Amino acid sequence: MNINTNDLEYAAGISADGLELFFTRIIAPINIASISSVFYATRNNTSEPFKVPYKIENATGFVEAVTVAPNGDIYFHKKVNGKFSLKLMKRKNN
């Protein structure tokens, strides 16, 4: 309930323990100028719903498709000059 909205949410990545969820959101209405954002939500255990997500502010530009590495770092796609490249964002605790 906290994740799905009237906007477009897609390309989810979940941590190995199932307690962290990353996903891409594009605010509706979707058009040529739409910008994607990466969001992050947590939960205390896998039987609970995810809490209200927050935007990862330092993932800027057209970013999407987060994957969570076993050590908690995240990889995502970023569109730069019309081409997508793979980016790494290290976690502060790693």
LINTA-V875699 format. One record per residue. RES is the residue in three letters. PSI is psi in whole degrees, -180 to 180 (NA if undefined). Layout:
res;psi
RES;PSI
RES;PSI
//
This chain:
res;psi
MET;-36
ASN;-18
ILE;-50
ASN;128
THR;-170
ASN;-7
ASP;179
LEU;115
GLU;132
TYR;176
ALA;55
ALA;146
GLY;133
ILE;145
SER;160
ALA;-33
ASP;-4
GLY;11
LEU;-11
GLU;137
LEU;129
PHE;143
PHE;165
THR;140
ARG;134
ILE;126
ILE;132
ALA;154
PRO;145
ILE;130
ASN;-175
ILE;-25
ALA;2
SER;142
ILE;137
SER;157
SER;152
VAL;134
PHE;159
TYR;132
ALA;153
THR;167
ARG;160
ASN;-31
ASN;167
THR;-8
SER;-5
GLU;155
PRO;160
PHE;146
LYS;174
VAL;128
PRO;161
TYR;154
LYS;136
ILE;102
GLU;-29
ASN;7
ALA;92
THR;165
GLY;-162
PHE;101
VAL;148
GLU;172
ALA;64
VAL;139
THR;137
VAL;122
ALA;159
PRO;-30
ASN;2
GLY;-13
ASP;157
ILE;143
TYR;145
PHE;165
HIS;141
LYS;131
LYS;120
VAL;122
ASN;41
GLY;0
LYS;145
PHE;140
SER;157
LEU;130
LYS;153
LEU;134
MET;113
LYS;142
ARG;145
LYS;-32
ASN;5
ASN;NA
//
